[in-house]
Each structure stands twice: as structure tokens, then as C-alpha cells.
Amino acid sequence: MAYNIVKEMIDPKTGYKSYILLTDGLSQIWDLKNEKEAERIATMMTQNSDSGWVYKVRKSCGRNENN
């Protein structure tokens, strides 16, 4: 099972939420194999956010390679 880190941004004027998946250096969605490591990184990024964004972990959507 792979995990992704999602940045949750809330527009202070409208309250509208936007979600952005973090990517690696090749602009591919960043997949982490270890849930605890993903949680650690998300917590660290939330604590270090200058803008107050929140980072969350989600399970990666699996692809069916047979299609």
C-alpha cells in the first residue's frame, strides 16, 4: 500500500478548500511506502508551514495494470 501527502489550503475570504497532492522532482505524485514515515513528514510540514496550510496523509489510489 502506498500513501500520498495532501496539502489542504483554505481561502480566508471564501472559506473554500483546495487540495493539492505533493509531487516528486519529476512532477509525479509522490508515493510513500510507509504510513508512519508519511505521517511524520506531513506533521513536520504542517508545523513548518508559514502560511498555516495543513498536510494530511491519504491512501494512494491503486491502479489496475490489467486495463
PQR file of N, CA, C, O and H, with PARSE charges and radii, in Angstrom:
ATOM      1  N   MET A   1       0.844  -1.175   0.000 -0.4000 1.5000
ATOM      2  CA  MET A   1       0.000   0.000   0.000 -0.0000 2.0000
ATOM      3  C   MET A   1       0.887   1.235   0.000  0.5500 1.7000
ATOM      4  O   MET A   1       1.853   1.312   0.759 -0.5500 1.4000
ATOM      5  N   ALA A   2       0.563   2.187  -0.840 -0.4000 1.5000
ATOM      6  CA  ALA A   2       1.292   3.450  -0.898 -0.0000 2.0000
ATOM      7  C   ALA A   2       0.431   4.561  -0.297  0.5500 1.7000
ATOM      8  O   ALA A   2      -0.792   4.451  -0.211 -0.5500 1.4000
ATOM      9  H   ALA A   2      -0.222   2.124  -1.457  0.4000 1.0000
ATOM     10  N   TYR A   3       1.102   5.625   0.110 -0.4000 1.5000
ATOM     11  CA  TYR A   3       0.431   6.761   0.738 -0.0000 2.0000
ATOM     12  C   TYR A   3       0.888   8.038   0.057  0.5500 1.7000
ATOM     13  O   TYR A   3       2.013   8.126  -0.433 -0.5500 1.4000
ATOM     14  H   TYR A   3       2.095   5.715   0.040  0.4000 1.0000
ATOM     15  N   ASN A   4      -0.004   9.035   0.031 -0.4000 1.5000
ATOM     16  CA  ASN A   4       0.291  10.347  -0.538 -0.0000 2.0000
ATOM     17  C   ASN A   4       0.122  11.400   0.549  0.5500 1.7000
ATOM     18  O   ASN A   4      -0.590  11.193   1.532 -0.5500 1.4000
ATOM     19  H   ASN A   4      -0.918   8.963   0.429  0.4000 1.0000
ATOM     20  N   ILE A   5       0.790  12.531   0.355 -0.4000 1.5000
ATOM     21  CA  ILE A   5       0.603  13.672   1.242 -0.0000 2.0000
ATOM     22  C   ILE A   5      -0.182  14.721   0.470  0.5500 1.7000
ATOM     23  O   ILE A   5       0.152  15.066  -0.663 -0.5500 1.4000
ATOM     24  H   ILE A   5       1.369  12.699  -0.443  0.4000 1.0000
ATOM     25  N   VAL A   6      -1.239  15.222   1.116 -0.4000 1.5000
ATOM     26  CA  VAL A   6      -2.125  16.208   0.509 -0.0000 2.0000
ATOM     27  C   VAL A   6      -2.046  17.507   1.301  0.5500 1.7000
ATOM     28  O   VAL A   6      -2.151  17.500   2.527 -0.5500 1.4000
ATOM     29  H   VAL A   6      -1.510  14.942   2.037  0.4000 1.0000
ATOM     30  N   LYS A   7      -1.863  18.614   0.601 -0.4000 1.5000
ATOM     31  CA  LYS A   7      -1.875  19.929   1.246 -0.0000 2.0000
ATOM     32  C   LYS A   7      -3.302  20.468   1.168  0.5500 1.7000
ATOM     33  O   LYS A   7      -3.891  20.536   0.089 -0.5500 1.4000
ATOM     34  H   LYS A   7      -1.777  18.619  -0.395  0.4000 1.0000
ATOM     35  N   GLU A   8      -3.853  20.852   2.331 -0.4000 1.5000
ATOM     36  CA  GLU A   8      -5.188  21.432   2.388 -0.0000 2.0000
ATOM     37  C   GLU A   8      -5.046  22.943   2.573  0.5500 1.7000
ATOM     38  O   GLU A   8      -4.491  23.410   3.568 -0.5500 1.4000
ATOM     39  H   GLU A   8      -3.374  20.797   3.207  0.4000 1.0000
ATOM     40  N   MET A   9      -5.554  23.692   1.605 -0.4000 1.5000
ATOM     41  CA  MET A   9      -5.487  25.146   1.672 -0.0000 2.0000
ATOM     42  C   MET A   9      -6.908  25.684   1.767  0.5500 1.7000
ATOM     43  O   MET A   9      -7.802  25.227   1.054 -0.5500 1.4000
ATOM     44  H   MET A   9      -6.004  23.312   0.797  0.4000 1.0000
ATOM     45  N   ILE A  10      -7.114  26.661   2.653 -0.4000 1.5000
ATOM     46  CA  ILE A  10      -8.432  27.268   2.824 -0.0000 2.0000
ATOM     47  C   ILE A  10      -8.317  28.756   2.493  0.5500 1.7000
ATOM     48  O   ILE A  10      -7.507  29.473   3.079 -0.5500 1.4000
ATOM     49  H   ILE A  10      -6.388  27.033   3.232  0.4000 1.0000
ATOM     50  N   ASP A  11      -9.138  29.205   1.546 -0.4000 1.5000
ATOM     51  CA  ASP A  11      -9.152  30.621   1.176 -0.0000 2.0000
ATOM     52  C   ASP A  11      -9.768  31.411   2.328  0.5500 1.7000
ATOM     53  O   ASP A  11     -10.918  31.171   2.694 -0.5500 1.4000
ATOM     54  H   ASP A  11      -9.796  28.622   1.070  0.4000 1.0000
ATOM     55  N   PRO A  12      -9.014  32.354   2.906 -0.5600 1.5000
ATOM     56  CA  PRO A  12      -9.531  33.089   4.058  0.2800 2.0000
ATOM     57  C   PRO A  12     -10.737  33.968   3.739  0.5500 1.7000
ATOM     58  O   PRO A  12     -11.513  34.295   4.637 -0.5500 1.4000
ATOM     59  N   LYS A  13     -10.904  34.351   2.490 -0.4000 1.5000
ATOM     60  CA  LYS A  13     -12.036  35.212   2.107 -0.0000 2.0000
ATOM     61  C   LYS A  13     -13.315  34.422   1.887  0.5500 1.7000
ATOM     62  O   LYS A  13     -14.398  34.858   2.275 -0.5500 1.4000
ATOM     63  H   LYS A  13     -10.274  34.085   1.761  0.4000 1.0000
ATOM     64  N   THR A  14     -13.184  33.254   1.262 -0.4000 1.5000
ATOM     65  CA  THR A  14     -14.381  32.485   0.891 -0.0000 2.0000
ATOM     66  C   THR A  14     -14.594  31.244   1.754  0.5500 1.7000
ATOM     67  O   THR A  14     -15.706  30.723   1.829 -0.5500 1.4000
ATOM     68  H   THR A  14     -12.303  32.900   0.947  0.4000 1.0000
ATOM     69  N   GLY A  15     -13.532  30.769   2.406 -0.4000 1.5000
ATOM     70  CA  GLY A  15     -13.624  29.530   3.170 -0.0000 2.0000
ATOM     71  C   GLY A  15     -13.548  28.287   2.290  0.5500 1.7000
ATOM     72  O   GLY A  15     -13.657  27.165   2.785 -0.5500 1.4000
ATOM     73  H   GLY A  15     -12.628  31.193   2.346  0.4000 1.0000
ATOM     74  N   TYR A  16     -13.359  28.488   0.979 -0.4000 1.5000
ATOM     75  CA  TYR A  16     -13.285  27.374   0.032 -0.0000 2.0000
ATOM     76  C   TYR A  16     -11.985  26.597   0.243  0.5500 1.7000
ATOM     77  O   TYR A  16     -10.907  27.182   0.354 -0.5500 1.4000
ATOM     78  H   TYR A  16     -13.271  29.399   0.577  0.4000 1.0000
ATOM     79  N   LYS A  17     -12.107  25.265   0.298 -0.4000 1.5000
ATOM     80  CA  LYS A  17     -10.935  24.411   0.485 -0.0000 2.0000
ATOM     81  C   LYS A  17     -10.404  23.915  -0.855  0.5500 1.7000
ATOM     82  O   LYS A  17     -11.171  23.545  -1.743 -0.5500 1.4000
ATOM     83  H   LYS A  17     -12.982  24.790   0.208  0.4000 1.0000
ATOM     84  N   SER A  18      -9.088  23.915  -0.984 -0.4000 1.5000
ATOM     85  CA  SER A  18      -8.406  23.349  -2.144 -0.0000 2.0000
ATOM     86  C   SER A  18      -7.455  22.281  -1.641  0.5500 1.7000
ATOM     87  O   SER A  18      -6.855  22.429  -0.576 -0.5500 1.4000
ATOM     88  H   SER A  18      -8.465  24.216  -0.262  0.4000 1.0000
ATOM     89  N   TYR A  19      -7.316  21.201  -2.406 -0.4000 1.5000
ATOM     90  CA  TYR A  19      -6.433  20.102  -2.027 -0.0000 2.0000
ATOM     91  C   TYR A  19      -5.414  19.889  -3.124  0.5500 1.7000
ATOM     92  O   TYR A  19      -5.766  19.794  -4.299 -0.5500 1.4000
ATOM     93  H   TYR A  19      -7.803  21.081  -3.270  0.4000 1.0000
ATOM     94  N   ILE A  20      -4.139  19.813  -2.735 -0.4000 1.5000
ATOM     95  CA  ILE A  20      -3.057  19.638  -3.689 -0.0000 2.0000
ATOM     96  C   ILE A  20      -2.225  18.434  -3.282  0.5500 1.7000
ATOM     97  O   ILE A  20      -1.746  18.361  -2.150 -0.5500 1.4000
ATOM     98  H   ILE A  20      -3.854  19.890  -1.780  0.4000 1.0000
ATOM     99  N   LEU A  21      -2.049  17.490  -4.197 -0.4000 1.5000
ATOM    100  CA  LEU A  21      -1.185  16.341  -3.956 -0.0000 2.0000
ATOM    101  C   LEU A  21       0.261  16.768  -4.152  0.5500 1.7000
ATOM    102  O   LEU A  21       0.581  17.444  -5.130 -0.5500 1.4000
ATOM    103  H   LEU A  21      -2.438  17.549  -5.117  0.4000 1.0000
ATOM    104  N   LEU A  22       1.132  16.383  -3.241 -0.4000 1.5000
ATOM    105  CA  LEU A  22       2.547  16.704  -3.384 -0.0000 2.0000
ATOM    106  C   LEU A  22       3.166  15.814  -4.452  0.5500 1.7000
ATOM    107  O   LEU A  22       2.779  14.657  -4.620 -0.5500 1.4000
ATOM    108  H   LEU A  22       0.873  15.834  -2.447  0.4000 1.0000
ATOM    109  N   THR A  23       4.135  16.375  -5.170 -0.4000 1.5000
ATOM    110  CA  THR A  23       4.793  15.638  -6.243 -0.0000 2.0000
ATOM    111  C   THR A  23       6.282  15.505  -5.953  0.5500 1.7000
ATOM    112  O   THR A  23       6.841  16.210  -5.113 -0.5500 1.4000
ATOM    113  H   THR A  23       4.449  17.315  -5.033  0.4000 1.0000
ATOM    114  N   ASP A  24       6.903  14.583  -6.671 -0.4000 1.5000
ATOM    115  CA  ASP A  24       8.345  14.389  -6.541 -0.0000 2.0000
ATOM    116  C   ASP A  24       9.065  15.317  -7.524  0.5500 1.7000
ATOM    117  O   ASP A  24       8.430  16.176  -8.136 -0.5500 1.4000
ATOM    118  H   ASP A  24       6.449  14.010  -7.353  0.4000 1.0000
ATOM    119  N   GLY A  25      10.349  15.155  -7.677 -0.4000 1.5000
ATOM    120  CA  GLY A  25      11.141  16.010  -8.557 -0.0000 2.0000
ATOM    121  C   GLY A  25      10.819  15.868 -10.033  0.5500 1.7000
ATOM    122  O   GLY A  25      11.233  16.705 -10.835 -0.5500 1.4000
ATOM    123  H   GLY A  25      10.864  14.457  -7.180  0.4000 1.0000
ATOM    124  N   LEU A  26      10.091  14.832 -10.406 -0.4000 1.5000
ATOM    125  CA  LEU A  26       9.733  14.605 -11.802 -0.0000 2.0000
ATOM    126  C   LEU A  26       8.260  14.926 -12.070  0.5500 1.7000
ATOM    127  O   LEU A  26       7.709  14.535 -13.099 -0.5500 1.4000
ATOM    128  H   LEU A  26       9.754  14.152  -9.755  0.4000 1.0000
ATOM    129  N   SER A  27       7.631  15.639 -11.137 -0.4000 1.5000
ATOM    130  CA  SER A  27       6.218  16.036 -11.224 -0.0000 2.0000
ATOM    131  C   SER A  27       5.262  14.849 -11.210  0.5500 1.7000
ATOM    132  O   SER A  27       4.140  14.941 -11.707 -0.5500 1.4000
ATOM    133  H   SER A  27       8.078  15.957 -10.301  0.4000 1.0000
ATOM    134  N   GLN A  28       5.706  13.747 -10.644 -0.4000 1.5000
ATOM    135  CA  GLN A  28       4.842  12.591 -10.441 -0.0000 2.0000
ATOM    136  C   GLN A  28       4.306  12.644  -9.018  0.5500 1.7000
ATOM    137  O   GLN A  28       4.999  13.114  -8.116 -0.5500 1.4000
ATOM    138  H   GLN A  28       6.618  13.672 -10.240  0.4000 1.0000
ATOM    139  N   ILE A  29       3.084  12.169  -8.802 -0.4000 1.5000
ATOM    140  CA  ILE A  29       2.529  12.150  -7.448 -0.0000 2.0000
ATOM    141  C   ILE A  29       3.467  11.354  -6.555  0.5500 1.7000
ATOM    142  O   ILE A  29       3.851  10.231  -6.882 -0.5500 1.4000
ATOM    143  H   ILE A  29       2.520  11.787  -9.535  0.4000 1.0000
ATOM    144  N   TRP A  30       3.827  11.945  -5.429 -0.4000 1.5000
ATOM    145  CA  TRP A  30       4.785  11.353  -4.504 -0.0000 2.0000
ATOM    146  C   TRP A  30       4.119  10.216  -3.738  0.5500 1.7000
ATOM    147  O   TRP A  30       3.199  10.453  -2.955 -0.5500 1.4000
ATOM    148  H   TRP A  30       3.515  12.857  -5.164  0.4000 1.0000
ATOM    149  N   ASP A  31       4.572   8.990  -3.955 -0.4000 1.5000
ATOM    150  CA  ASP A  31       4.085   7.805  -3.247 -0.0000 2.0000
ATOM    151  C   ASP A  31       5.088   7.423  -2.179  0.5500 1.7000
ATOM    152  O   ASP A  31       6.277   7.267  -2.457 -0.5500 1.4000
ATOM    153  H   ASP A  31       5.319   8.797  -4.591  0.4000 1.0000
ATOM    154  N   LEU A  32       4.606   7.272  -0.963 -0.4000 1.5000
ATOM    155  CA  LEU A  32       5.435   6.814   0.152 -0.0000 2.0000
ATOM    156  C   LEU A  32       4.954   5.422   0.540  0.5500 1.7000
ATOM    157  O   LEU A  32       3.750   5.190   0.648 -0.5500 1.4000
ATOM    158  H   LEU A  32       3.640   7.399  -0.738  0.4000 1.0000
ATOM    159  N   LYS A  33       5.870   4.513   0.746 -0.4000 1.5000
ATOM    160  CA  LYS A  33       5.509   3.119   1.046 -0.0000 2.0000
ATOM    161  C   LYS A  33       5.157   2.907   2.507  0.5500 1.7000
ATOM    162  O   LYS A  33       4.436   1.965   2.834 -0.5500 1.4000
ATOM    163  H   LYS A  33       6.848   4.702   0.659  0.4000 1.0000
ATOM    164  N   ASN A  34       5.648   3.760   3.389 -0.4000 1.5000
ATOM    165  CA  ASN A  34       5.490   3.565   4.820 -0.0000 2.0000
ATOM    166  C   ASN A  34       4.552   4.630   5.387  0.5500 1.7000
ATOM    167  O   ASN A  34       4.824   5.825   5.267 -0.5500 1.4000
ATOM    168  H   ASN A  34       6.234   4.526   3.123  0.4000 1.0000
ATOM    169  N   GLU A  35       3.444   4.197   6.008 -0.4000 1.5000
ATOM    170  CA  GLU A  35       2.453   5.132   6.537 -0.0000 2.0000
ATOM    171  C   GLU A  35       3.028   5.999   7.661  0.5500 1.7000
ATOM    172  O   GLU A  35       2.739   7.193   7.734 -0.5500 1.4000
ATOM    173  H   GLU A  35       3.224   3.226   6.106  0.4000 1.0000
ATOM    174  N   LYS A  36       3.832   5.404   8.527 -0.4000 1.5000
ATOM    175  CA  LYS A  36       4.413   6.176   9.638 -0.0000 2.0000
ATOM    176  C   LYS A  36       5.351   7.262   9.120  0.5500 1.7000
ATOM    177  O   LYS A  36       5.375   8.369   9.658 -0.5500 1.4000
ATOM    178  H   LYS A  36       4.067   4.434   8.468  0.4000 1.0000
ATOM    179  N   GLU A  37       6.110   6.956   8.096 -0.4000 1.5000
ATOM    180  CA  GLU A  37       7.007   7.957   7.503 -0.0000 2.0000
ATOM    181  C   GLU A  37       6.191   9.079   6.854  0.5500 1.7000
ATOM    182  O   GLU A  37       6.542  10.252   6.975 -0.5500 1.4000
ATOM    183  H   GLU A  37       6.090   6.057   7.659  0.4000 1.0000
ATOM    184  N   ALA A  38       5.115   8.723   6.172 -0.4000 1.5000
ATOM    185  CA  ALA A  38       4.252   9.727   5.550 -0.0000 2.0000
ATOM    186  C   ALA A  38       3.634  10.633   6.618  0.5500 1.7000
ATOM    187  O   ALA A  38       3.569  11.849   6.438 -0.5500 1.4000
ATOM    188  H   ALA A  38       4.829   7.769   6.073  0.4000 1.0000
ATOM    189  N   GLU A  39       3.182  10.048   7.724 -0.4000 1.5000
ATOM    190  CA  GLU A  39       2.608  10.828   8.825 -0.0000 2.0000
ATOM    191  C   GLU A  39       3.659  11.760   9.428  0.5500 1.7000
ATOM    192  O   GLU A  39       3.361  12.913   9.738 -0.5500 1.4000
ATOM    193  H   GLU A  39       3.234   9.060   7.871  0.4000 1.0000
ATOM    194  N   ARG A  40       4.871  11.268   9.592 -0.4000 1.5000
ATOM    195  CA  ARG A  40       5.952  12.078  10.152 -0.0000 2.0000
ATOM    196  C   ARG A  40       6.247  13.281   9.260  0.5500 1.7000
ATOM    197  O   ARG A  40       6.415  14.398   9.749 -0.5500 1.4000
ATOM    198  H   ARG A  40       5.113  10.331   9.340  0.4000 1.0000
ATOM    199  N   ILE A  41       6.308  13.047   7.953 -0.4000 1.5000
ATOM    200  CA  ILE A  41       6.592  14.132   7.010 -0.0000 2.0000
ATOM    201  C   ILE A  41       5.440  15.137   6.990  0.5500 1.7000
ATOM    202  O   ILE A  41       5.678  16.345   6.993 -0.5500 1.4000
ATOM    203  H   ILE A  41       6.172  12.139   7.556  0.4000 1.0000
ATOM    204  N   ALA A  42       4.197  14.653   6.969 -0.4000 1.5000
ATOM    205  CA  ALA A  42       3.036  15.547   6.954 -0.0000 2.0000
ATOM    206  C   ALA A  42       2.996  16.408   8.213  0.5500 1.7000
ATOM    207  O   ALA A  42       2.702  17.601   8.139 -0.5500 1.4000
ATOM    208  H   ALA A  42       4.005  13.672   6.967  0.4000 1.0000
ATOM    209  N   THR A  43       3.287  15.817   9.357 -0.4000 1.5000
ATOM    210  CA  THR A  43       3.314  16.571  10.617 -0.0000 2.0000
ATOM    211  C   THR A  43       4.403  17.631  10.584  0.5500 1.7000
ATOM    212  O   THR A  43       4.169  18.775  10.973 -0.5500 1.4000
ATOM    213  H   THR A  43       3.526  14.848   9.417  0.4000 1.0000
ATOM    214  N   MET A  44       5.577  17.263  10.126 -0.4000 1.5000
ATOM    215  CA  MET A  44       6.692  18.200  10.042 -0.0000 2.0000
ATOM    216  C   MET A  44       6.351  19.366   9.111  0.5500 1.7000
ATOM    217  O   MET A  44       6.636  20.520   9.430 -0.5500 1.4000
ATOM    218  H   MET A  44       5.766  16.334   9.810  0.4000 1.0000
ATOM    219  N   MET A  45       5.749  19.068   7.972 -0.4000 1.5000
ATOM    220  CA  MET A  45       5.416  20.116   7.016 -0.0000 2.0000
ATOM    221  C   MET A  45       4.322  21.031   7.565  0.5500 1.7000
ATOM    222  O   MET A  45       4.372  22.240   7.338 -0.5500 1.4000
ATOM    223  H   MET A  45       5.517  18.131   7.712  0.4000 1.0000
ATOM    224  N   THR A  46       3.354  20.495   8.268 -0.4000 1.5000
ATOM    225  CA  THR A  46       2.310  21.308   8.888 -0.0000 2.0000
ATOM    226  C   THR A  46       2.911  22.247   9.930  0.5500 1.7000
ATOM    227  O   THR A  46       2.566  23.427   9.986 -0.5500 1.4000
ATOM    228  H   THR A  46       3.314  19.513   8.453  0.4000 1.0000
ATOM    229  N   GLN A  47       3.810  21.715  10.751 -0.4000 1.5000
ATOM    230  CA  GLN A  47       4.436  22.528  11.791 -0.0000 2.0000
ATOM    231  C   GLN A  47       5.319  23.629  11.215  0.5500 1.7000
ATOM    232  O   GLN A  47       5.480  24.681  11.835 -0.5500 1.4000
ATOM    233  H   GLN A  47       4.090  20.756  10.705  0.4000 1.0000
ATOM    234  N   ASN A  48       5.889  23.401  10.045 -0.4000 1.5000
ATOM    235  CA  ASN A  48       6.797  24.369   9.429 -0.0000 2.0000
ATOM    236  C   ASN A  48       6.133  25.256   8.380  0.5500 1.7000
ATOM    237  O   ASN A  48       6.814  26.024   7.700 -0.5500 1.4000
ATOM    238  H   ASN A  48       5.758  22.547   9.541  0.4000 1.0000
ATOM    239  N   SER A  49       4.817  25.160   8.243 -0.4000 1.5000
ATOM    240  CA  SER A  49       4.109  25.936   7.236 -0.0000 2.0000
ATOM    241  C   SER A  49       3.995  27.402   7.658  0.5500 1.7000
ATOM    242  O   SER A  49       3.406  27.710   8.694 -0.5500 1.4000
ATOM    243  H   SER A  49       4.264  24.537   8.796  0.4000 1.0000
ATOM    244  N   ASP A  50       4.560  28.298   6.854 -0.4000 1.5000
ATOM    245  CA  ASP A  50       4.460  29.734   7.115 -0.0000 2.0000
ATOM    246  C   ASP A  50       3.051  30.256   6.846  0.5500 1.7000
ATOM    247  O   ASP A  50       2.621  31.245   7.439 -0.5500 1.4000
ATOM    248  H   ASP A  50       5.039  28.047   6.012  0.4000 1.0000
ATOM    249  N   SER A  51       2.344  29.583   5.949 -0.4000 1.5000
ATOM    250  CA  SER A  51       1.017  30.043   5.537 -0.0000 2.0000
ATOM    251  C   SER A  51      -0.110  29.407   6.339  0.5500 1.7000
ATOM    252  O   SER A  51      -1.276  29.762   6.164 -0.5500 1.4000
ATOM    253  H   SER A  51       2.694  28.780   5.467  0.4000 1.0000
ATOM    254  N   GLY A  52       0.228  28.478   7.209 -0.4000 1.5000
ATOM    255  CA  GLY A  52      -0.796  27.822   8.013 -0.0000 2.0000
ATOM    256  C   GLY A  52      -1.515  26.689   7.307  0.5500 1.7000
ATOM    257  O   GLY A  52      -2.574  26.251   7.758 -0.5500 1.4000
ATOM    258  H   GLY A  52       1.175  28.190   7.352  0.4000 1.0000
ATOM    259  N   TRP A  53      -0.952  26.204   6.199 -0.4000 1.5000
ATOM    260  CA  TRP A  53      -1.582  25.085   5.495 -0.0000 2.0000
ATOM    261  C   TRP A  53      -1.433  23.822   6.329  0.5500 1.7000
ATOM    262  O   TRP A  53      -0.516  23.699   7.141 -0.5500 1.4000
ATOM    263  H   TRP A  53      -0.092  26.559   5.832  0.4000 1.0000
ATOM    264  N   VAL A  54      -2.343  22.896   6.115 -0.4000 1.5000
ATOM    265  CA  VAL A  54      -2.335  21.618   6.830 -0.0000 2.0000
ATOM    266  C   VAL A  54      -2.019  20.522   5.826  0.5500 1.7000
ATOM    267  O   VAL A  54      -2.554  20.507   4.717 -0.5500 1.4000
ATOM    268  H   VAL A  54      -3.088  22.996   5.455  0.4000 1.0000
ATOM    269  N   TYR A  55      -1.146  19.606   6.224 -0.4000 1.5000
ATOM    270  CA  TYR A  55      -0.768  18.480   5.371 -0.0000 2.0000
ATOM    271  C   TYR A  55      -1.336  17.211   5.974  0.5500 1.7000
ATOM    272  O   TYR A  55      -1.202  16.967   7.173 -0.5500 1.4000
ATOM    273  H   TYR A  55      -0.711  19.618   7.125  0.4000 1.0000
ATOM    274  N   LYS A  56      -1.973  16.403   5.138 -0.4000 1.5000
ATOM    275  CA  LYS A  56      -2.621  15.171   5.591 -0.0000 2.0000
ATOM    276  C   LYS A  56      -2.136  14.005   4.744  0.5500 1.7000
ATOM    277  O   LYS A  56      -1.634  14.187   3.635 -0.5500 1.4000
ATOM    278  H   LYS A  56      -2.082  16.601   4.164  0.4000 1.0000
ATOM    279  N   VAL A  57      -2.296  12.812   5.286 -0.4000 1.5000
ATOM    280  CA  VAL A  57      -1.906  11.591   4.579 -0.0000 2.0000
ATOM    281  C   VAL A  57      -3.167  10.883   4.095  0.5500 1.7000
ATOM    282  O   VAL A  57      -4.167  10.816   4.808 -0.5500 1.4000
ATOM    283  H   VAL A  57      -2.704  12.664   6.187  0.4000 1.0000
ATOM    284  N   ARG A  58      -3.106  10.363   2.887 -0.4000 1.5000
ATOM    285  CA  ARG A  58      -4.210   9.552   2.365 -0.0000 2.0000
ATOM    286  C   ARG A  58      -3.630   8.299   1.722  0.5500 1.7000
ATOM    287  O   ARG A  58      -2.476   8.279   1.294 -0.5500 1.4000
ATOM    288  H   ARG A  58      -2.293  10.418   2.308  0.4000 1.0000
ATOM    289  N   LYS A  59      -4.438   7.271   1.661 -0.4000 1.5000
ATOM    290  CA  LYS A  59      -4.027   6.064   0.946 -0.0000 2.0000
ATOM    291  C   LYS A  59      -4.037   6.368  -0.537  0.5500 1.7000
ATOM    292  O   LYS A  59      -4.935   7.045  -1.039 -0.5500 1.4000
ATOM    293  H   LYS A  59      -5.376   7.287   2.008  0.4000 1.0000
ATOM    294  N   SER A  60      -3.040   5.867  -1.229 -0.4000 1.5000
ATOM    295  CA  SER A  60      -2.935   6.085  -2.658 -0.0000 2.0000
ATOM    296  C   SER A  60      -3.994   5.277  -3.387  0.5500 1.7000
ATOM    297  O   SER A  60      -4.333   4.163  -2.986 -0.5500 1.4000
ATOM    298  H   SER A  60      -2.311   5.317  -0.822  0.4000 1.0000
ATOM    299  N   CYS A  61      -4.503   5.848  -4.449 -0.4000 1.5000
ATOM    300  CA  CYS A  61      -5.461   5.119  -5.300 -0.0000 2.0000
ATOM    301  C   CYS A  61      -4.677   4.124  -6.132  0.5500 1.7000
ATOM    302  O   CYS A  61      -3.791   4.512  -6.893 -0.5500 1.4000
ATOM    303  H   CYS A  61      -4.227   6.753  -4.774  0.4000 1.0000
ATOM    304  N   GLY A  62      -4.987   2.872  -5.997 -0.4000 1.5000
ATOM    305  CA  GLY A  62      -4.276   1.856  -6.764 -0.0000 2.0000
ATOM    306  C   GLY A  62      -4.741   1.813  -8.199  0.5500 1.7000
ATOM    307  O   GLY A  62      -5.909   2.065  -8.495 -0.5500 1.4000
ATOM    308  H   GLY A  62      -5.707   2.557  -5.378  0.4000 1.0000
ATOM    309  N   ARG A  63      -3.821   1.494  -9.085 -0.4000 1.5000
ATOM    310  CA  ARG A  63      -4.152   1.356 -10.498 -0.0000 2.0000
ATOM    311  C   ARG A  63      -4.216  -0.120 -10.850  0.5500 1.7000
ATOM    312  O   ARG A  63      -3.405  -0.921 -10.386 -0.5500 1.4000
ATOM    313  H   ARG A  63      -2.872   1.290  -8.844  0.4000 1.0000
ATOM    314  N   ASN A  64      -5.181  -0.459 -11.667 -0.4000 1.5000
ATOM    315  CA  ASN A  64      -5.281  -1.827 -12.164 -0.0000 2.0000
ATOM    316  C   ASN A  64      -4.478  -1.901 -13.446  0.5500 1.7000
ATOM    317  O   ASN A  64      -4.889  -1.346 -14.465 -0.5500 1.4000
ATOM    318  H   ASN A  64      -5.839   0.192 -12.044  0.4000 1.0000
ATOM    319  N   GLU A  65      -3.341  -2.576 -13.412 -0.4000 1.5000
ATOM    320  CA  GLU A  65      -2.439  -2.645 -14.565 -0.0000 2.0000
ATOM    321  C   GLU A  65      -3.007  -3.485 -15.697  0.5500 1.7000
ATOM    322  O   GLU A  65      -2.444  -3.477 -16.791 -0.5500 1.4000
ATOM    323  H   GLU A  65      -3.008  -3.026 -12.584  0.4000 1.0000
ATOM    324  N   ASN A  66      -4.121  -4.222 -15.475 -0.4000 1.5000
ATOM    325  CA  ASN A  66      -4.702  -5.086 -16.496 -0.0000 2.0000
ATOM    326  C   ASN A  66      -5.596  -4.330 -17.464  0.5500 1.7000
ATOM    327  O   ASN A  66      -6.003  -4.898 -18.478 -0.5500 1.4000
ATOM    328  H   ASN A  66      -4.578  -4.228 -14.586  0.4000 1.0000
ATOM    329  N   ASN A  67      -5.917  -3.073 -17.190 -0.4000 1.5000
ATOM    330  CA  ASN A  67      -6.819  -2.310 -18.065 -0.0000 2.0000
ATOM    331  C   ASN A  67      -6.054  -1.599 -19.142  0.5500 1.7000
ATOM    332  O   ASN A  67      -6.650  -0.909 -19.969 -0.5500 1.4000
ATOM    333  H   ASN A  67      -5.586  -2.613 -16.367  0.4000 1.0000
TER
END
